[in-house]
Amino acid sequence: MKTYFKYIGCLFVCASLWSCDSFLDRDPYDQLTNDSYWIDEVSLRAYAQDFYSTYFLGYGTDYTVFGGYFSGDSYNDDFLLIYPDTERTNRLFFPTTNVAGVNASATVWTNHNKIIRKANIMLEEIPDMDIDQEAKNHWMGVARFFRAMAYTTLVKAYGDVPYIDTVVDPADEATLYKDRDSKVLVIGKIQEDYEYAAENVRSDDGNRQVHKYLVAAMMSRDMLYHATWLKYHGTTIGSSSQKVSDEELRKFFQAAIDGAQTVMNSNVYAIGNTYNALFSSESLAGNPEIIFYREYATGVQGNSLMSYNALEPQEQGGVTMDAVNSYLCLDGLPIGQSPLYNKDDIRIQESFKDRDPRLYETIVDSLRIMNSGLFSAVSPTGFVTKKFLNEEWLEKGLDYTTGIRSPADAPIIRYAEVLLNYVEARYEISTIGGTAFTQEDLDKSINQIRKRQLTKWGESPTVVRTMPAVTLSGNSLIVHGTVIDDPDRDMDVDPILWEIRRERRTELMMEGRRGDDLKRWGKFVYLNSGDPSSLSLTILGAWIDKADYPGISEDVVLYNPEDNSSAPAKGYIHYYNSYNTALRVFNEDELTSERNYLRAVPAAQITTYKDKGYTLTQNPGWE
């Protein structure tokens, strides 16, 4: 039997007014007051539950964006999103005005500032509570942890933001309407909050409650984001951006490393021999790879992710050819280098042979082509997602496969990501004056992940696939004595870092991390769709030969760079064929493109400041 999250609410009932003045000075009997509320840890735990529902979305509870998983990630090259024309600007085009798409909403700004105020209230009240010092330190750590998460969300969206760490009197308009503080200052405060929380939050505070290793894991994720964003962008975007000193960057990278090492040195977590099961199990309790998860239960609260990965069409989108090509071959070499990859036949029947076993655990190894008239459970790219599909439930015909019924628990953060955060931060810090990157760094991270022994669904369990370990050699990595030399490498990225980033992409495929990664690395250029004569694999699906699919509909349009005919018989599935111009154009070093690394500060907030006689500055390019 599961123990469920209980989001505790407090009922406030309006008190009757008494005519006798002596009664007016008493606290009402039927209403919690500020003085009567802050009593013990029970009240603190109740107060903190709102933080959980804000930041630990899991797979969600409806048919929307699944907390970032599957189709819930924006601006990435892993997943081709299908949305109505009125919403397409949010995901396919880069916004061109401050009222376009996500920039029209002030929800992120207002909601997370509310969380910050809530955390500040908690921090103000705890010191005067009649609880022991250890409890005070723990709960102040919890408050500071969630404040760090709130400010991280704001900084990722807007860059510079007003930093407030006290409960502001509404009459103090000078503080309430202060302009934005520098991103570097705010990130420094985020680091301080994380470090305090990592030092003081309990290692175990009960089922599905914040603990020391969750704090440290999120610290590794967020501080890596902030450090790399500052390294590759500077203080902001456009010509006003200034380089951040290596000393400052090292401090932030070290915080990411420290957070990761706290988890790694705990001896609590380890890489196991499952992959698909991490995303499709009824219970993740006790799984050594899972640091924190959201729980679902039959008849109590479910999610709809299973239904989108079972019998229904995956109409929200499909995995791109570019994503599939990122998976290494079983010898540890990229497809452009490995002799195991048949470059003359890139149909799925051939191209899925002898690949990283995580590919088989993530994508079904036979095509299901949308609009073909031949299949159910189809995808616009032909590639159908398997990562969130529980085959056993499907075979048993359980009703988890339709509607919002899936009881599969959702990982919030897992050990493999912490290892990947560690190795990337270690490599990055080594390039700006930190200690040298070593083989030990690889052995503690990527090579741990590659020890997984995975079996392919439908095959004998005795057939085990394991990816080879990598060895450091100068400025390159080696597998089985061969230097990895990917012909498709971005030449602006060092070979070691390229492979670290590849490992991250394939391990965390469709887990809501890729969009953030492209943003912090300054690599939205990867999203360019090309022009009608030279399309990018980021908007194309599987390569097919129509002769393999008798009766296939003419609605399935292909793109073949070597066939200029109007209807090639072989090529990549081109779902967006009705568009005769490029879908996405990102020009590096042009402000009209670069500004999309940050949202526009909400116009409503700027107006509110102005009405009060204060100024809230806008991000470059969105003025």
TAFENLIN-V842943 format. One record per residue. PHI is phi in radians with two decimals (999 if undefined). PSI is psi in degrees with one decimal (none if undefined). Layout:
# TAFENLIN-V842943
<<PHI & PSI> <PHI & PSI>>
This chain:
# TAFENLIN-V842943
<<999 & 132.9> <-1.41 & 154.0> <-1.77 & 127.0> <-1.77 & 154.0> <-1.04 & 132.5> <-2.05 & 106.9> <-1.47 & 103.8> <-1.52 & 126.8> <-1.96 & 153.3> <-1.92 & 128.9> <-1.55 & 121.2> <-1.86 & 121.4> <-1.99 & 133.2> <-1.14 & 131.3> <-1.46 & 147.8> <-1.27 & 148.5> <-1.52 & 132.9> <-1.78 & 143.7> <-1.35 & -27.1> <-1.39 & 124.6> <-1.03 & -32.4> <-1.11 & -29.2> <-1.37 & -19.3> <-1.20 & -20.7> <-1.53 & -5.6> <-1.56 & 150.1> <-1.18 & 139.1> <-1.11 & 143.6> <-1.34 & -25.3> <-1.87 & 24.2> <-2.63 & 133.6> <-1.30 & 134.8> <-1.97 & 168.9> <-1.04 & -38.9> <-1.25 & -33.5> <-1.54 & -13.1> <-1.42 & -47.0> <-1.41 & 76.6> <-1.90 & -51.5> <-2.59 & -173.9> <-1.21 & -23.7> <-1.09 & -44.2> <-1.19 & -36.8> <-1.14 & -41.2> <-1.14 & -39.9> <-1.11 & -43.5> <-1.09 & -35.9> <-1.37 & -12.8> <-1.12 & -27.9> <-1.10 & -30.5> <-1.07 & -41.8> <-1.07 & -46.9> <-1.18 & -20.8> <-1.39 & -40.2> <-1.92 & -11.6> <-2.05 & 70.7> <-1.31 & -27.3> <1.06 & -130.4> <-1.62 & 10.5> <1.29 & -172.7> <-2.35 & 19.9> <-2.60 & -151.8> <-1.83 & 25.2> <-1.68 & -117.8> <-1.82 & 10.0> <0.97 & 34.4> <1.04 & 22.2> <1.85 & -21.9> <-1.28 & 163.5> <0.97 & -112.6> <-1.59 & 8.2> <-1.50 & 5.3> <-1.82 & 136.5> <-1.71 & 152.2> <0.91 & 65.1> <-2.44 & 164.6> <-1.78 & 10.7> <-1.59 & -27.4> <-2.42 & 127.3> <-1.58 & 113.6> <-1.59 & 140.6> <-2.02 & 115.3> <-2.41 & 155.9> <-1.00 & 155.8> <-0.95 & -36.4> <-1.19 & -20.0> <-1.91 & -3.6> <-1.11 & -27.0> <-1.11 & -23.5> <-1.20 & -28.8> <-2.11 & -28.5> <-1.79 & -46.4> <-1.63 & 157.9> <-1.49 & 134.3> <-0.99 & 140.0> <-1.87 & -12.6> <-2.37 & 165.2> <-1.33 & 0.1> <-1.98 & 11.4> <-1.62 & 138.8> <0.94 & -131.3> <-1.10 & -22.1> <-1.27 & -13.4> <-1.36 & -18.2> <-1.69 & 140.1> <-1.79 & 10.6> <-1.05 & -46.8> <-1.06 & -45.3> <-1.05 & -51.0> <-1.28 & -44.4> <-1.11 & -41.3> <-1.43 & -24.7> <-1.20 & -31.9> <-1.12 & -41.1> <-1.11 & -39.8> <-1.08 & -44.9> <-1.09 & -40.6> <-1.07 & -43.0> <-1.15 & -40.0> <-1.12 & -37.8> <-1.08 & -44.9> <-1.04 & -43.5> <-1.19 & -29.3> <-1.31 & -33.9> <-1.49 & -32.3> <-1.02 & -44.1> <-0.99 & -27.6> <-1.63 & 2.3> <-1.36 & 153.6> <-1.60 & 65.9> <-2.31 & 163.6> <-1.28 & 166.6> <-1.14 & -36.0> <-1.06 & -42.1> <-1.15 & -41.9> <-1.04 & -46.0> <-1.08 & -41.5> <-1.07 & -50.7> <-1.27 & -29.8> <-1.17 & -35.0> <-1.12 & -41.0> <-1.07 & -45.5> <-1.09 & -43.4> <-1.22 & -32.1> <-1.05 & -49.8> <-1.25 & -30.2> <-1.13 & -39.2> <-1.09 & -39.7> <-1.17 & -38.5> <-1.15 & -46.6> <-1.18 & -33.4> <-1.06 & -44.9> <-1.05 & -43.3> <-1.17 & -44.0> <-1.13 & -40.4> <-1.08 & -35.7> <-1.41 & -44.9> <-2.08 & -8.4> <1.36 & -116.3> <-1.11 & 135.6> <-2.51 & 155.0> <-1.11 & 130.7> <-1.82 & 122.6> <-2.35 & 123.1> <-2.11 & 21.4> <-2.30 & 167.8> <-1.48 & 112.9> <-1.50 & 130.8> <-1.17 & 128.2> <-0.95 & -23.0> <-1.36 & -15.2> <-1.52 & 74.5> <-1.18 & -29.0> <-1.07 & -35.6> <-1.46 & -41.9> <-1.09 & -32.6> <-2.02 & 35.5> <-1.21 & 151.5> <-1.30 & 177.4> <-1.23 & 137.4> <-1.51 & 160.3> <-1.14 & 146.1> <-0.97 & -41.3> <-1.10 & -42.7> <-1.08 & -46.7> <-1.13 & -41.2> <-1.09 & -37.9> <-1.04 & -39.6> <-1.21 & -37.5> <-1.05 & -44.5> <-1.04 & -44.3> <-1.04 & -42.5> <-1.11 & -45.2> <-1.09 & -43.3> <-1.14 & -40.1> <-1.10 & -46.1> <-1.11 & -43.2> <-1.10 & -29.6> <-1.41 & -30.2> <-2.01 & -22.3> <-1.23 & 141.9> <-1.13 & 149.2> <-1.18 & -27.9> <-2.60 & 118.3> <-2.15 & 24.5> <1.89 & 171.6> <-1.10 & 123.6> <1.02 & 36.0> <-1.99 & 154.9> <-0.96 & 134.0> <-2.39 & 170.9> <-0.94 & -41.6> <-1.39 & -27.5> <-1.12 & -45.9> <-0.99 & -49.3> <-1.13 & -38.4> <-1.12 & -46.5> <-1.16 & -32.9> <-1.07 & -42.0> <-1.12 & -39.7> <-1.17 & -52.4> <-1.27 & -40.4> <-1.23 & -31.2> <-1.12 & -43.1> <-1.00 & -52.4> <-1.10 & -42.7> <-1.14 & -44.3> <-1.24 & -36.6> <-1.04 & -45.6> <-1.16 & -36.0> <-1.15 & -42.7> <-1.64 & -12.3> <-2.05 & -32.1> <1.58 & -157.2> <-1.26 & -27.5> <-2.73 & -148.0> <-2.12 & 158.0> <1.45 & -171.9> <-1.19 & -20.1> <-1.42 & -7.0> <-1.20 & 140.2> <-2.08 & 146.7> <-1.15 & 139.1> <-1.59 & 136.4> <-1.09 & 149.8> <-1.06 & -34.7> <-1.06 & -44.8> <-1.14 & -42.9> <-1.11 & -41.4> <-1.05 & -37.5> <-1.07 & -43.0> <-1.28 & -41.1> <-1.10 & -38.9> <-1.12 & -34.8> <-1.09 & -40.8> <-1.09 & -42.9> <-1.12 & -45.4> <-1.05 & -43.4> <-1.06 & -46.4> <-1.10 & -43.3> <-1.16 & -31.6> <-1.02 & -42.2> <-1.24 & -46.3> <-1.11 & -35.3> <-1.50 & -2.3> <-1.30 & -23.4> <1.07 & 23.9> <-1.68 & -29.6> <-2.07 & 154.4> <-2.79 & 157.0> <-1.40 & 130.2> <-1.78 & -163.0> <-1.94 & 34.9> <-2.25 & 158.4> <-2.40 & -64.8> <-0.95 & -36.7> <-1.15 & -18.7> <-1.18 & -17.8> <-2.10 & -1.0> <-2.43 & 25.0> <-1.77 & 146.2> <-1.16 & -26.5> <-2.49 & 131.4> <-1.81 & 7.0> <-1.05 & 129.4> <1.40 & -2.2> <-1.22 & 123.3> <-1.20 & -13.0> <-1.55 & -13.8> <-1.73 & 120.8> <-1.54 & -38.4> <-2.72 & 145.7> <-2.58 & 161.3> <-1.73 & 135.3> <-1.70 & 139.4> <-2.18 & 157.6> <-2.65 & 140.6> <-1.00 & 128.3> <1.39 & -4.2> <-1.97 & -61.9> <-2.70 & 126.5> <-2.15 & -179.6> <-2.31 & 167.6> <-1.81 & 7.7> <-1.14 & -34.0> <-1.11 & -39.3> <-1.15 & -29.5> <-1.41 & -6.6> <-2.13 & 17.2> <-2.10 & -100.5> <-1.70 & -15.1> <-1.49 & 153.3> <-1.08 & 138.6> <-1.47 & 68.5> <-1.28 & -10.7> <-1.37 & -15.9> <2.67 & -176.4> <-2.65 & 159.1> <-1.16 & 139.8> <-1.49 & 161.1> <-1.10 & -33.7> <-1.07 & -40.8> <-1.15 & -44.7> <-1.05 & -41.4> <-1.18 & -16.7> <-1.32 & -18.6> <-1.27 & 134.2> <-1.23 & 165.0> <-1.41 & 169.3> <-1.12 & -19.2> <-1.46 & 1.6> <1.51 & 6.3> <-1.84 & 150.2> <-1.18 & 159.6> <-1.09 & -26.3> <-1.34 & -5.4> <-2.17 & -27.5> <-1.34 & 135.6> <-1.25 & -11.3> <-1.34 & -16.3> <-1.69 & 125.9> <-1.51 & 96.3> <-1.21 & -14.4> <-1.55 & -9.1> <-2.53 & 97.5> <-1.82 & 19.8> <-1.14 & 157.8> <-1.05 & -30.3> <-1.05 & -33.2> <-1.71 & -42.6> <-1.24 & -19.5> <-1.55 & -1.8> <-1.30 & 140.4> <0.94 & 50.0> <-2.00 & 167.8> <-0.81 & 123.4> <-1.06 & -18.6> <-1.13 & -23.9> <-1.09 & -43.7> <-1.20 & -26.8> <-1.48 & -7.2> <-1.96 & -36.1> <-2.30 & 133.8> <-1.05 & 136.9> <-1.57 & 26.9> <-2.49 & 147.0> <-1.37 & 148.9> <-2.37 & 97.1> <-1.65 & 124.0> <-1.16 & 145.9> <1.13 & 14.7> <-1.53 & -20.9> <1.34 & 10.5> <-2.02 & -21.9> <-2.32 & 159.9> <-1.88 & 175.9> <0.87 & 53.6> <-1.65 & 170.2> <-2.42 & 148.3> <-1.15 & -17.6> <-1.82 & -4.0> <1.55 & -25.1> <-1.51 & 119.5> <-1.77 & 132.9> <-1.26 & 135.2> <-2.03 & -13.2> <-0.98 & -34.3> <-1.87 & 18.2> <-1.81 & 126.8> <-1.68 & 105.3> <-1.10 & -35.3> <-1.14 & -41.6> <-1.09 & -41.1> <-1.10 & -45.2> <-1.13 & -33.4> <-1.43 & -6.8> <1.23 & 25.3> <-1.16 & 149.3> <-1.34 & 6.8> <-1.11 & -18.8> <-1.45 & 0.5> <-2.34 & 150.2> <1.17 & -158.5> <-1.77 & 63.5> <-2.10 & -9.4> <-1.15 & 129.2> <-1.63 & 12.1> <-1.12 & 125.5> <-1.20 & 151.6> <-1.96 & 121.5> <-1.17 & 132.2> <-1.54 & -46.8> <-2.65 & 140.7> <-2.24 & 166.3> <-1.07 & -39.0> <-1.03 & -38.6> <-1.13 & -39.7> <-1.05 & -42.3> <-1.09 & -39.0> <-1.24 & -36.4> <-1.07 & -42.6> <-1.07 & -52.3> <-1.17 & -35.6> <-1.20 & -44.4> <-1.11 & -38.3> <-1.13 & -41.3> <-1.19 & -43.7> <-1.09 & -43.6> <-1.19 & -28.8> <-1.19 & -20.6> <-1.55 & -5.8> <-2.24 & 35.5> <1.75 & 0.3> <-1.41 & 177.2> <-1.11 & 155.3> <-1.10 & 145.1> <-1.30 & 135.6> <-2.27 & 170.2> <-1.06 & -33.7> <-1.04 & -37.4> <-1.07 & -39.4> <-1.22 & -41.6> <-1.16 & -29.3> <-1.48 & -6.4> <-2.25 & -90.0> <-1.00 & -43.3> <-1.22 & -22.9> <-1.21 & -43.7> <-1.10 & -37.3> <-1.34 & -4.5> <-1.35 & -11.0> <-0.93 & 135.3> <-1.88 & 107.3> <-1.96 & 144.2> <-1.98 & 146.8> <-1.48 & 132.8> <-1.00 & 134.0> <1.63 & -10.9> <-1.84 & 168.2> <-1.08 & 137.1> <-1.13 & -10.9> <-1.38 & -14.0> <-1.53 & 102.0> <-1.92 & 135.5> <-2.03 & 131.5> <-2.37 & 135.3> <-1.39 & 144.1> <-1.26 & 149.6> <-1.21 & 156.6> <-1.88 & 148.0> <-2.11 & 136.3> <-1.35 & 133.3> <-2.53 & 97.1> <1.09 & -123.2> <-1.79 & 28.6> <-2.45 & 170.5> <-2.02 & 150.0> <-2.17 & 140.4> <-2.22 & 130.5> <0.86 & 38.6> <1.44 & -0.6> <-1.88 & 130.0> <-1.25 & 128.5> <-1.27 & 121.6> <-2.42 & 83.1> <-1.28 & 117.9> <-1.15 & -16.2> <-1.71 & 9.3> <-1.11 & 139.7> <-1.17 & 115.4> <-1.19 & -9.3> <-1.47 & -5.0> <-1.98 & 128.4> <-1.00 & 146.5> <-0.97 & -39.7> <-1.18 & -45.7> <-1.11 & -36.3> <-1.03 & -43.0> <-1.29 & -33.8> <-1.08 & -44.2> <-1.18 & -35.0> <-1.11 & -45.0> <-1.04 & -39.5> <-1.13 & -43.3> <-1.08 & -48.2> <-1.27 & -39.4> <-1.13 & -38.8> <-1.82 & 21.6> <-0.91 & 125.5> <1.08 & 31.9> <-1.91 & 15.7> <1.47 & 13.6> <-1.81 & -24.1> <-1.14 & -42.3> <-1.04 & -44.1> <-1.10 & -38.5> <-1.11 & -47.0> <-1.08 & -35.1> <-1.17 & -48.2> <-1.26 & -29.6> <-1.40 & -8.2> <1.19 & 42.5> <-2.15 & 37.2> <-1.12 & -14.7> <-1.08 & -24.4> <-1.11 & -18.6> <-1.50 & -8.5> <-0.98 & 135.5> <-1.61 & -4.8> <1.37 & -164.0> <-2.09 & 172.9> <-0.97 & -22.5> <-1.67 & -8.0> <-2.64 & 77.9> <-1.45 & 150.6> <-1.53 & 149.1> <-1.22 & -7.2> <-1.28 & -13.3> <-2.10 & 11.3> <-2.01 & 156.5> <-1.81 & -154.2> <-1.13 & 152.3> <-1.43 & 126.6> <-2.31 & 156.1> <-1.93 & 115.7> <-1.03 & -21.7> <-1.14 & -21.4> <-1.34 & -11.4> <-2.26 & 75.5> <-0.97 & 135.4> <1.47 & 7.4> <-1.11 & 140.7> <-1.22 & 149.4> <-1.20 & -12.2> <-1.19 & -16.9> <-1.47 & 107.2> <-1.76 & 137.9> <-1.97 & 157.1> <-2.14 & 125.0> <-2.25 & 113.7> <-1.11 & -14.8> <-1.87 & 8.4> <-2.34 & 108.0> <-1.54 & 5.0> <-1.18 & 162.0> <-1.25 & -22.4> <-2.49 & 74.8> <-1.09 & 145.5> <-1.47 & -17.4> <-2.26 & 145.1> <2.75 & -175.6> <-1.45 & 140.4> <-1.10 & 127.1> <-2.11 & 83.9> <-1.13 & -33.7> <-1.57 & 31.7> <-1.12 & -21.1> <-1.25 & -11.5> <-1.66 & 120.9> <-1.64 & -0.3> <-2.15 & 167.8> <-1.05 & 137.8> <-1.41 & -38.9> <-2.32 & 127.9> <-2.28 & 118.1> <-2.20 & 117.3> <-1.84 & 115.3> <-1.08 & 143.8> <1.24 & 8.0> <-1.85 & 126.7> <-1.04 & -34.7> <-1.11 & -22.1> <-1.66 & -49.1> <-1.03 & -29.9> <-1.06 & -19.7> <-1.28 & -6.2> <-1.26 & -14.9> <-2.29 & 150.1> <-1.35 & 161.3> <-1.26 & 136.7> <-1.06 & 130.9> <-0.95 & 130.6> <-1.04 & -34.7> <-1.10 & -36.8> <-1.20 & -40.2> <-1.08 & -40.9> <-1.15 & -42.0> <-1.04 & -45.4> <-1.03 & -47.2> <-1.06 & -42.1> <-1.10 & -26.5> <-1.59 & -0.4> <1.54 & 18.7> <-2.12 & 169.1> <-2.10 & 128.8> <-1.99 & 114.8> <-1.30 & 153.5> <-1.76 & 157.0> <-1.25 & 149.2> <-0.96 & 136.6> <1.56 & -14.5> <-1.90 & 6.8> <-1.08 & none>>
